[in-house]
């Protein structure tokens, strides 16, 4: 009887601490590696930085296009820009243009 009492006095607190440690370890592991953990937060921040860089590039391109459209629209049309865009669209050159044909890159 004394042996069994001593065993339960040691085993029950030990079992309780092991179980508590396992449960705590489970929550700590998920806090770092889980779906909303620290690692996922860092990955989300990296993705946000990439997306913001792409957004900045797209906004710069949009501003450039709006500037070109504003030059082609309105009471006074920029004739040089109109001529350049028409030649690019139609794949033509003017009579007085100098055409330089470069050899193809070997690479």
C-alpha positions in Angstrom: 0.0 0.0 0.0 2.8 2.4 0.8 4.5 1.7 -2.6 1.3 2.4 -4.5 0.8 5.7 -2.6 4.4 6.8 -3.3 4.0 5.8 -7.0 0.9 7.8 -7.4 2.4 10.8 -5.5 5.3 10.8 -8.0 3.5 9.6 -11.2 0.5 11.9 -11.2 2.4 15.2 -11.0 4.9 13.9 -13.5 2.2 12.9 -15.9 0.5 16.2 -15.4 3.7 18.2 -16.2 4.4 16.0 -19.2 0.9 16.5 -20.5 1.0 20.3 -19.8 4.4 20.5 -21.5 3.1 18.7 -24.6 0.0 20.9 -24.8 2.1 24.0 -24.4 4.6 22.8 -27.0 1.8 22.2 -29.4 0.6 25.8 -29.0 4.1 27.2 -29.2 4.8 25.2 -32.4 1.6 26.4 -34.0 2.4 30.0 -32.9 5.5 29.9 -35.1 4.7 27.5 -37.9 0.9 27.5 -38.0 -1.4 29.0 -40.6 -1.3 32.4 -38.9 2.1 32.1 -37.2 5.3 34.1 -37.2 6.6 32.3 -40.3 3.4 32.9 -42.2 3.5 36.6 -41.2 7.0 37.0 -42.5 6.0 35.4 -45.8 3.0 37.6 -46.1 5.1 40.7 -45.5 7.5 39.6 -48.2 4.7 39.1 -50.7 3.2 42.5 -49.7 6.6 44.2 -50.4 6.7 42.5 -53.9 3.2 43.5 -54.7 3.8 47.1 -53.6 6.9 47.2 -55.8 4.8 45.9 -58.8 2.1 48.5 -57.9 4.6 51.3 -57.9 5.9 50.2 -61.4 2.4 50.0 -62.8 1.5 53.4 -61.4 4.6 54.9 -63.0 3.7 53.2 -66.3 0.1 54.5 -66.0 1.4 58.1 -65.4 3.6 57.8 -68.5 0.7 56.6 -70.6 -1.6 59.3 -69.3 1.0 61.9 -70.2 1.2 60.5 -73.7 -2.6 60.5 -74.0 -2.8 64.1 -72.8 -0.4 65.1 -75.5 -2.5 63.4 -78.1 -5.8 64.8 -76.8 -6.9 68.3 -76.5 -7.0 71.4 -78.7 -3.3 71.2 -79.7 -2.0 67.8 -80.7 1.8 67.2 -80.4 2.6 66.4 -84.0 5.9 64.7 -83.3 4.3 62.2 -80.9 1.4 61.6 -83.3 3.8 60.9 -86.1 5.9 58.6 -83.9 2.9 56.6 -82.7 1.5 56.3 -86.3 4.8 55.0 -87.6 5.2 52.5 -84.8 1.6 51.3 -85.3 1.9 51.0 -89.1 5.6 49.8 -89.1 6.5 52.5 -91.6 9.4 55.0 -91.9 9.4 58.4 -93.4 11.1 59.5 -96.6 13.8 61.5 -94.8 14.4 58.9 -92.1 17.8 57.2 -91.9 17.5 53.5 -91.3 20.4 51.6 -89.8 20.1 47.8 -90.0 22.2 46.1 -87.3 23.4 42.5 -87.5 21.5 40.1 -85.3 22.9 39.3 -81.9 24.7 36.0 -81.6 23.9 34.7 -78.2 
